[in-house]
Amino acid sequence: MTTTPRFDPRALLAESRLGVLATIKSDGRPQLSPVTPAYDPEAGVIRVSTREGLAKTANLRRDPRATLQVTAPDGRSWATAEGVATLTGPGTDPLGPEVEALVEYYRAAAGEHPDWDEYRATMVSDRRVLLTITVERMYGADIG
C-alpha cells in the first residue's frame, strides 16, 4: 500500500476526534488505547487528555515513545503519527497551569465547555494529565 501524491495525512489527523494511541508496556508489547486527539499542525503536536494511574500514563512515564493512528469514517484512509510524549499534571489547583493546559486541549478538541468551573474542578478530582506528543514522523494512505 502506498500513499497517494495528493493525500495529506496531516489533514486527516487534524479532523479526526477518535484515534488509537500505542504506548509500550514494560514487557515490550504495545498497549493500545482509544483516545480523543487534538492535532495542532502549527506546533507539530498532538494533545490527549488522560488520567494519572492508567496504563498509557504509566507506560509513557517509563518510555515516552508514542504512536497515534486515526482512520477516516469510511475506513479507506488512515494517518499515523509517531513521536515522543510529555505529560503535564495532574494539577492540584483548578486555576493552575496544569489545568489551564487541559482547558486549551478541550477547546481545541471540542470547543467551549458549558461550565468551565465544573470542568476545572473535575480535572483536579479526576487527576487528569495532558499528554503532548511532539510529532517526529507522519505517514498514511488513501486507498479510496
Biotite code that builds the C-alpha atoms (Angstrom):
import biotite.structure as struc

atoms = struc.array([
    struc.Atom([0.000, 0.000, 0.000], chain_id="A", res_id=1, res_name="MET", atom_name="CA", element="C"),
    struc.Atom([1.416, 3.386, -0.932], chain_id="A", res_id=2, res_name="THR", atom_name="CA", element="C"),
    struc.Atom([0.484, 6.929, -0.117], chain_id="A", res_id=3, res_name="THR", atom_name="CA", element="C"),
    struc.Atom([-1.192, 8.767, -2.976], chain_id="A", res_id=4, res_name="THR", atom_name="CA", element="C"),
    struc.Atom([0.540, 12.004, -4.011], chain_id="A", res_id=5, res_name="PRO", atom_name="CA", element="C"),
    struc.Atom([-2.452, 14.195, -3.098], chain_id="A", res_id=6, res_name="ARG", atom_name="CA", element="C"),
    struc.Atom([-3.190, 12.547, 0.240], chain_id="A", res_id=7, res_name="PHE", atom_name="CA", element="C"),
    struc.Atom([-2.029, 14.581, 3.225], chain_id="A", res_id=8, res_name="ASP", atom_name="CA", element="C"),
    struc.Atom([-2.111, 12.591, 6.480], chain_id="A", res_id=9, res_name="PRO", atom_name="CA", element="C"),
    struc.Atom([-1.943, 15.883, 8.438], chain_id="A", res_id=10, res_name="ARG", atom_name="CA", element="C"),
    struc.Atom([-5.390, 16.867, 7.145], chain_id="A", res_id=11, res_name="ALA", atom_name="CA", element="C"),
    struc.Atom([-6.937, 13.585, 8.290], chain_id="A", res_id=12, res_name="LEU", atom_name="CA", element="C"),
    struc.Atom([-5.231, 13.871, 11.670], chain_id="A", res_id=13, res_name="LEU", atom_name="CA", element="C"),
    struc.Atom([-6.469, 17.446, 12.097], chain_id="A", res_id=14, res_name="ALA", atom_name="CA", element="C"),
    struc.Atom([-10.120, 16.481, 11.505], chain_id="A", res_id=15, res_name="GLU", atom_name="CA", element="C"),
    struc.Atom([-10.133, 13.222, 13.496], chain_id="A", res_id=16, res_name="SER", atom_name="CA", element="C"),
    struc.Atom([-11.555, 13.124, 17.006], chain_id="A", res_id=17, res_name="ARG", atom_name="CA", element="C"),
    struc.Atom([-11.047, 9.416, 17.594], chain_id="A", res_id=18, res_name="LEU", atom_name="CA", element="C"),
    struc.Atom([-7.775, 7.571, 17.383], chain_id="A", res_id=19, res_name="GLY", atom_name="CA", element="C"),
    struc.Atom([-5.809, 4.690, 18.823], chain_id="A", res_id=20, res_name="VAL", atom_name="CA", element="C"),
    struc.Atom([-2.763, 5.517, 20.924], chain_id="A", res_id=21, res_name="LEU", atom_name="CA", element="C"),
    struc.Atom([0.013, 2.937, 21.175], chain_id="A", res_id=22, res_name="ALA", atom_name="CA", element="C"),
    struc.Atom([2.425, 3.027, 24.105], chain_id="A", res_id=23, res_name="THR", atom_name="CA", element="C"),
    struc.Atom([4.975, 0.431, 25.167], chain_id="A", res_id=24, res_name="ILE", atom_name="CA", element="C"),
    struc.Atom([4.302, -1.925, 28.079], chain_id="A", res_id=25, res_name="LYS", atom_name="CA", element="C"),
    struc.Atom([7.138, -2.915, 30.416], chain_id="A", res_id=26, res_name="SER", atom_name="CA", element="C"),
    struc.Atom([7.367, -6.279, 28.609], chain_id="A", res_id=27, res_name="ASP", atom_name="CA", element="C"),
    struc.Atom([7.810, -4.535, 25.234], chain_id="A", res_id=28, res_name="GLY", atom_name="CA", element="C"),
    struc.Atom([4.353, -5.296, 23.837], chain_id="A", res_id=29, res_name="ARG", atom_name="CA", element="C"),
    struc.Atom([2.087, -2.459, 22.655], chain_id="A", res_id=30, res_name="PRO", atom_name="CA", element="C"),
    struc.Atom([-0.658, -1.030, 24.858], chain_id="A", res_id=31, res_name="GLN", atom_name="CA", element="C"),
    struc.Atom([-3.493, 0.276, 22.658], chain_id="A", res_id=32, res_name="LEU", atom_name="CA", element="C"),
    struc.Atom([-5.954, 2.865, 23.941], chain_id="A", res_id=33, res_name="SER", atom_name="CA", element="C"),
    struc.Atom([-8.805, 4.714, 22.212], chain_id="A", res_id=34, res_name="PRO", atom_name="CA", element="C"),
    struc.Atom([-8.324, 8.475, 22.663], chain_id="A", res_id=35, res_name="VAL", atom_name="CA", element="C"),
    struc.Atom([-9.670, 11.836, 21.518], chain_id="A", res_id=36, res_name="THR", atom_name="CA", element="C"),
    struc.Atom([-6.715, 13.585, 19.859], chain_id="A", res_id=37, res_name="PRO", atom_name="CA", element="C"),
    struc.Atom([-6.354, 17.271, 19.083], chain_id="A", res_id=38, res_name="ALA", atom_name="CA", element="C"),
    struc.Atom([-3.665, 17.909, 16.454], chain_id="A", res_id=39, res_name="TYR", atom_name="CA", element="C"),
    struc.Atom([-2.017, 21.327, 16.277], chain_id="A", res_id=40, res_name="ASP", atom_name="CA", element="C"),
    struc.Atom([-0.278, 21.415, 12.876], chain_id="A", res_id=41, res_name="PRO", atom_name="CA", element="C"),
    struc.Atom([1.422, 24.757, 13.549], chain_id="A", res_id=42, res_name="GLU", atom_name="CA", element="C"),
    struc.Atom([3.055, 23.476, 16.738], chain_id="A", res_id=43, res_name="ALA", atom_name="CA", element="C"),
    struc.Atom([3.541, 19.959, 15.334], chain_id="A", res_id=44, res_name="GLY", atom_name="CA", element="C"),
    struc.Atom([1.975, 18.339, 18.396], chain_id="A", res_id=45, res_name="VAL", atom_name="CA", element="C"),
    struc.Atom([-0.942, 16.086, 19.293], chain_id="A", res_id=46, res_name="ILE", atom_name="CA", element="C"),
    struc.Atom([-2.660, 16.562, 22.632], chain_id="A", res_id=47, res_name="ARG", atom_name="CA", element="C"),
    struc.Atom([-4.728, 13.992, 24.518], chain_id="A", res_id=48, res_name="VAL", atom_name="CA", element="C"),
    struc.Atom([-6.353, 14.128, 27.946], chain_id="A", res_id=49, res_name="SER", atom_name="CA", element="C"),
    struc.Atom([-5.752, 11.090, 30.129], chain_id="A", res_id=50, res_name="THR", atom_name="CA", element="C"),
    struc.Atom([-5.647, 10.227, 33.830], chain_id="A", res_id=51, res_name="ARG", atom_name="CA", element="C"),
    struc.Atom([-2.890, 9.520, 36.283], chain_id="A", res_id=52, res_name="GLU", atom_name="CA", element="C"),
    struc.Atom([-2.737, 5.812, 37.100], chain_id="A", res_id=53, res_name="GLY", atom_name="CA", element="C"),
    struc.Atom([-3.845, 4.485, 33.711], chain_id="A", res_id=54, res_name="LEU", atom_name="CA", element="C"),
    struc.Atom([-1.640, 2.065, 31.774], chain_id="A", res_id=55, res_name="ALA", atom_name="CA", element="C"),
    struc.Atom([-0.857, 4.553, 28.994], chain_id="A", res_id=56, res_name="LYS", atom_name="CA", element="C"),
    struc.Atom([0.231, 7.190, 31.509], chain_id="A", res_id=57, res_name="THR", atom_name="CA", element="C"),
    struc.Atom([2.456, 4.765, 33.399], chain_id="A", res_id=58, res_name="ALA", atom_name="CA", element="C"),
    struc.Atom([3.913, 3.446, 30.133], chain_id="A", res_id=59, res_name="ASN", atom_name="CA", element="C"),
    struc.Atom([4.753, 6.954, 28.913], chain_id="A", res_id=60, res_name="LEU", atom_name="CA", element="C"),
    struc.Atom([6.380, 7.910, 32.217], chain_id="A", res_id=61, res_name="ARG", atom_name="CA", element="C"),
    struc.Atom([8.674, 4.900, 31.731], chain_id="A", res_id=62, res_name="ARG", atom_name="CA", element="C"),
    struc.Atom([9.152, 5.163, 27.939], chain_id="A", res_id=63, res_name="ASP", atom_name="CA", element="C"),
    struc.Atom([7.883, 8.345, 26.231], chain_id="A", res_id=64, res_name="PRO", atom_name="CA", element="C"),
    struc.Atom([7.651, 6.911, 22.708], chain_id="A", res_id=65, res_name="ARG", atom_name="CA", element="C"),
    struc.Atom([4.100, 7.042, 21.373], chain_id="A", res_id=66, res_name="ALA", atom_name="CA", element="C"),
    struc.Atom([2.228, 6.354, 18.143], chain_id="A", res_id=67, res_name="THR", atom_name="CA", element="C"),
    struc.Atom([-1.246, 7.551, 17.250], chain_id="A", res_id=68, res_name="LEU", atom_name="CA", element="C"),
    struc.Atom([-3.345, 6.250, 14.379], chain_id="A", res_id=69, res_name="GLN", atom_name="CA", element="C"),
    struc.Atom([-6.570, 7.760, 13.062], chain_id="A", res_id=70, res_name="VAL", atom_name="CA", element="C"),
    struc.Atom([-8.855, 6.452, 10.342], chain_id="A", res_id=71, res_name="THR", atom_name="CA", element="C"),
    struc.Atom([-11.350, 8.177, 8.070], chain_id="A", res_id=72, res_name="ALA", atom_name="CA", element="C"),
    struc.Atom([-15.013, 7.427, 8.867], chain_id="A", res_id=73, res_name="PRO", atom_name="CA", element="C"),
    struc.Atom([-15.244, 5.124, 5.829], chain_id="A", res_id=74, res_name="ASP", atom_name="CA", element="C"),
    struc.Atom([-12.056, 3.290, 6.840], chain_id="A", res_id=75, res_name="GLY", atom_name="CA", element="C"),
    struc.Atom([-10.436, 3.871, 3.462], chain_id="A", res_id=76, res_name="ARG", atom_name="CA", element="C"),
    struc.Atom([-7.715, 6.275, 4.568], chain_id="A", res_id=77, res_name="SER", atom_name="CA", element="C"),
    struc.Atom([-5.558, 6.428, 7.650], chain_id="A", res_id=78, res_name="TRP", atom_name="CA", element="C"),
    struc.Atom([-2.796, 8.513, 9.201], chain_id="A", res_id=79, res_name="ALA", atom_name="CA", element="C"),
    struc.Atom([-0.163, 7.522, 11.733], chain_id="A", res_id=80, res_name="THR", atom_name="CA", element="C"),
    struc.Atom([1.954, 9.919, 13.788], chain_id="A", res_id=81, res_name="ALA", atom_name="CA", element="C"),
    struc.Atom([4.980, 8.885, 15.807], chain_id="A", res_id=82, res_name="GLU", atom_name="CA", element="C"),
    struc.Atom([6.819, 10.912, 18.391], chain_id="A", res_id=83, res_name="GLY", atom_name="CA", element="C"),
    struc.Atom([7.861, 11.493, 21.961], chain_id="A", res_id=84, res_name="VAL", atom_name="CA", element="C"),
    struc.Atom([5.303, 12.348, 24.618], chain_id="A", res_id=85, res_name="ALA", atom_name="CA", element="C"),
    struc.Atom([5.485, 14.679, 27.574], chain_id="A", res_id=86, res_name="THR", atom_name="CA", element="C"),
    struc.Atom([2.995, 14.606, 30.432], chain_id="A", res_id=87, res_name="LEU", atom_name="CA", element="C"),
    struc.Atom([1.682, 17.690, 32.212], chain_id="A", res_id=88, res_name="THR", atom_name="CA", element="C"),
    struc.Atom([-0.046, 17.201, 35.546], chain_id="A", res_id=89, res_name="GLY", atom_name="CA", element="C"),
    struc.Atom([-2.009, 16.132, 37.343], chain_id="A", res_id=90, res_name="PRO", atom_name="CA", element="C"),
    struc.Atom([-2.774, 19.540, 38.762], chain_id="A", res_id=91, res_name="GLY", atom_name="CA", element="C"),
    struc.Atom([-3.980, 20.296, 42.280], chain_id="A", res_id=92, res_name="THR", atom_name="CA", element="C"),
    struc.Atom([-5.179, 23.864, 41.638], chain_id="A", res_id=93, res_name="ASP", atom_name="CA", element="C"),
    struc.Atom([-8.217, 24.365, 39.364], chain_id="A", res_id=94, res_name="PRO", atom_name="CA", element="C"),
    struc.Atom([-6.662, 27.650, 38.218], chain_id="A", res_id=95, res_name="LEU", atom_name="CA", element="C"),
    struc.Atom([-3.122, 26.295, 37.904], chain_id="A", res_id=96, res_name="GLY", atom_name="CA", element="C"),
    struc.Atom([-1.098, 25.841, 34.719], chain_id="A", res_id=97, res_name="PRO", atom_name="CA", element="C"),
    struc.Atom([-1.678, 22.077, 34.523], chain_id="A", res_id=98, res_name="GLU", atom_name="CA", element="C"),
    struc.Atom([-5.454, 22.560, 34.427], chain_id="A", res_id=99, res_name="VAL", atom_name="CA", element="C"),
    struc.Atom([-5.156, 25.548, 32.087], chain_id="A", res_id=100, res_name="GLU", atom_name="CA", element="C"),
    struc.Atom([-3.335, 23.271, 29.617], chain_id="A", res_id=101, res_name="ALA", atom_name="CA", element="C"),
    struc.Atom([-6.311, 20.872, 29.789], chain_id="A", res_id=102, res_name="LEU", atom_name="CA", element="C"),
    struc.Atom([-8.698, 23.779, 29.146], chain_id="A", res_id=103, res_name="VAL", atom_name="CA", element="C"),
    struc.Atom([-6.740, 24.644, 25.993], chain_id="A", res_id=104, res_name="GLU", atom_name="CA", element="C"),
    struc.Atom([-6.873, 20.995, 24.916], chain_id="A", res_id=105, res_name="TYR", atom_name="CA", element="C"),
    struc.Atom([-10.653, 20.843, 25.448], chain_id="A", res_id=106, res_name="TYR", atom_name="CA", element="C"),
    struc.Atom([-11.196, 23.981, 23.403], chain_id="A", res_id=107, res_name="ARG", atom_name="CA", element="C"),
    struc.Atom([-9.164, 22.525, 20.525], chain_id="A", res_id=108, res_name="ALA", atom_name="CA", element="C"),
    struc.Atom([-10.853, 19.116, 20.680], chain_id="A", res_id=109, res_name="ALA", atom_name="CA", element="C"),
    struc.Atom([-14.462, 20.049, 21.489], chain_id="A", res_id=110, res_name="ALA", atom_name="CA", element="C"),
    struc.Atom([-14.978, 23.819, 21.613], chain_id="A", res_id=111, res_name="GLY", atom_name="CA", element="C"),
    struc.Atom([-16.345, 25.719, 24.579], chain_id="A", res_id=112, res_name="GLU", atom_name="CA", element="C"),
    struc.Atom([-17.439, 23.915, 27.732], chain_id="A", res_id=113, res_name="HIS", atom_name="CA", element="C"),
    struc.Atom([-20.804, 24.917, 29.240], chain_id="A", res_id=114, res_name="PRO", atom_name="CA", element="C"),
    struc.Atom([-19.297, 25.259, 32.760], chain_id="A", res_id=115, res_name="ASP", atom_name="CA", element="C"),
    struc.Atom([-15.569, 25.922, 32.976], chain_id="A", res_id=116, res_name="TRP", atom_name="CA", element="C"),
    struc.Atom([-15.557, 25.964, 36.807], chain_id="A", res_id=117, res_name="ASP", atom_name="CA", element="C"),
    struc.Atom([-17.063, 22.475, 36.866], chain_id="A", res_id=118, res_name="GLU", atom_name="CA", element="C"),
    struc.Atom([-14.617, 21.294, 34.177], chain_id="A", res_id=119, res_name="TYR", atom_name="CA", element="C"),
    struc.Atom([-11.617, 22.653, 36.121], chain_id="A", res_id=120, res_name="ARG", atom_name="CA", element="C"),
    struc.Atom([-12.768, 21.006, 39.363], chain_id="A", res_id=121, res_name="ALA", atom_name="CA", element="C"),
    struc.Atom([-13.287, 17.705, 37.550], chain_id="A", res_id=122, res_name="THR", atom_name="CA", element="C"),
    struc.Atom([-9.788, 17.852, 36.039], chain_id="A", res_id=123, res_name="MET", atom_name="CA", element="C"),
    struc.Atom([-8.329, 18.105, 39.548], chain_id="A", res_id=124, res_name="VAL", atom_name="CA", element="C"),
    struc.Atom([-10.579, 15.462, 41.154], chain_id="A", res_id=125, res_name="SER", atom_name="CA", element="C"),
    struc.Atom([-10.069, 13.028, 38.244], chain_id="A", res_id=126, res_name="ASP", atom_name="CA", element="C"),
    struc.Atom([-6.277, 13.612, 38.353], chain_id="A", res_id=127, res_name="ARG", atom_name="CA", element="C"),
    struc.Atom([-6.265, 14.466, 34.660], chain_id="A", res_id=128, res_name="ARG", atom_name="CA", element="C"),
    struc.Atom([-2.979, 14.650, 32.769], chain_id="A", res_id=129, res_name="VAL", atom_name="CA", element="C"),
    struc.Atom([-2.302, 16.318, 29.434], chain_id="A", res_id=130, res_name="LEU", atom_name="CA", element="C"),
    struc.Atom([-0.317, 14.085, 27.085], chain_id="A", res_id=131, res_name="LEU", atom_name="CA", element="C"),
    struc.Atom([1.508, 16.035, 24.368], chain_id="A", res_id=132, res_name="THR", atom_name="CA", element="C"),
    struc.Atom([3.181, 14.144, 21.525], chain_id="A", res_id=133, res_name="ILE", atom_name="CA", element="C"),
    struc.Atom([5.774, 16.037, 19.526], chain_id="A", res_id=134, res_name="THR", atom_name="CA", element="C"),
    struc.Atom([5.324, 14.563, 16.056], chain_id="A", res_id=135, res_name="VAL", atom_name="CA", element="C"),
    struc.Atom([8.577, 13.312, 14.574], chain_id="A", res_id=136, res_name="GLU", atom_name="CA", element="C"),
    struc.Atom([7.184, 11.255, 11.712], chain_id="A", res_id=137, res_name="ARG", atom_name="CA", element="C"),
    struc.Atom([3.807, 11.055, 9.993], chain_id="A", res_id=138, res_name="MET", atom_name="CA", element="C"),
    struc.Atom([2.582, 8.786, 7.232], chain_id="A", res_id=139, res_name="TYR", atom_name="CA", element="C"),
    struc.Atom([-0.619, 7.324, 5.888], chain_id="A", res_id=140, res_name="GLY", atom_name="CA", element="C"),
    struc.Atom([-2.560, 6.234, 2.873], chain_id="A", res_id=141, res_name="ALA", atom_name="CA", element="C"),
    struc.Atom([-5.765, 6.833, 0.998], chain_id="A", res_id=142, res_name="ASP", atom_name="CA", element="C"),
    struc.Atom([-6.968, 3.588, -0.564], chain_id="A", res_id=143, res_name="ILE", atom_name="CA", element="C"),
    struc.Atom([-10.268, 5.097, -1.715], chain_id="A", res_id=144, res_name="GLY", atom_name="CA", element="C"),
])
